[in-house]
Amino acid sequence: MNLSSVLVNARPQALHRLREGLAALHGIEVHAATEDGRLIVTIEGDSVQAIADLFAQINQQPGVLSAAMVYHQFEPDPDEEA
């Protein structure tokens, strides 16, 4: 399991539509948003490539001005540890 935290800056007028777009993407959760367009988002994925792909999708959303990955953690799957 890979977990990343992302800070997103968006156009304030696009915030509602952006939140809906991000909610539709599997593995992405919006934890907080301010009226001026700042969002705290987490990405969960099975691999580093999955995280990178979701990060790219965040950057491609309409209204996104910038996105910065600020944290990444890898957790081994407890079902695979024996």
Sequence and secondary structure as in RCSB ss.txt:
>XXXX:A:sequence
MNLSSVLVNARPQALHRLREGLAALHGIEVHAATEDGRLIVTIEGDSVQAIADLFAQINQQPGVLSAAMVYHQFE
PDPDEEA
>XXXX:A:secstr
 EEEEEEEEE GGGHHHHHHHHHTSTTEEEEEE TTSEEEEEEEESSHHHHHHHHHHHHTSTTEEEEEEEEEEE 
  TTT  
